[in-house]
Amino acid sequence: MNSRFTMAAHIVAMLAKECDEAREPITSETMARSIQTNPVVVRRLLGDLGRAGLVETKRGARGGVKLARRPETMTLRDVYEAVEEGVELFGRHPTEPSAECVVGACVADYLEGVFGRAEAALKKSLEETTVAQMSAALLARFRDAAGAGQAN
């Protein structure tokens, strides 16, 4: 897995926070500054999230992006599948292992089972966390960190 899911989760967390505060849509430039990446990278992710029905984009002077659904109805699995669909979680052998080797003859099939179970566990875990839960947890962590900083 690459960093696309991490950045997409960052994006939807920002949008969920804005949704809770009933603010205007957020621009890709604002998101890119928070993620510390190029706005083009954010726009590509937004395209994937939009095709999955997770975000809506409004063009124009007061344009930007907002969630297409309530954060309570969106899971991290939805976000993961929007940006990582078709991407293998684990790399495979670049070429077929030697069938003449005791290990090479069966390692790929064995690992497919292991990888399948690991991917199913990942998706189950992501499905158990809504964007609203993530957003609330992030806000609480930020407040705790800010409070700890003021205590010093």
PyMOL commands that set and color helices and strands:
alter all, ss='L'
color gray80, all
select helices_A, chain A and resi 4-20+28-35+39-51+71-73+76-84+107-127+131-151
alter helices_A, ss='H'
color red, helices_A
select strands_A, chain A and resi 55-58+64-67
alter strands_A, ss='S'
color yellow, strands_A
deselect
rebuild
show_as cartoon
